[in-house]
Amino acid sequence: MLSAKFNKNQTKINISMAVETPRPSASGKSELIATSGGVVRTDAIIDGRRVHIICNAFVYPNGSKPRTKRKNVGTDE
């Protein structure tokens, strides 16, 4: 289950999810430890539009790292 709370100025979102026993992801490259289970509709309204959230938390098996390094968005790495 996911809960999301916005601060008074709606400049930050605090998301809370229950941590589960790790289970394999669909690809098998990682293990999910928390998931929203898809799109979650919140009660928050930003600029007249309802806010929706998708959230997953995962670990790599046995502390391994991903095989490829992705370029960070917005950097020159």
VENFENSUL-V643205 format. One line per field, one symbol per residue. ss: DSSP state (@ for helix, = for strand, . for the rest). phi: phi as a letter, one per 40 degrees, with the letter a starting at -180 (. if undefined). A space follows every 10 residues. Layout:
# VENFENSUL-V643205
ss->???
phi->???
This chain:
# VENFENSUL-V643205
ss->.=====.... ..=====... ..==...... =====....= ======..== ===..====. @@@....... .......
phi->.bbbbbcdcf babbbbbccb cdbccccgca bcbaacghcb cbccbbfgbc cbbbabbabc dfgcbccbbc cccgbbc
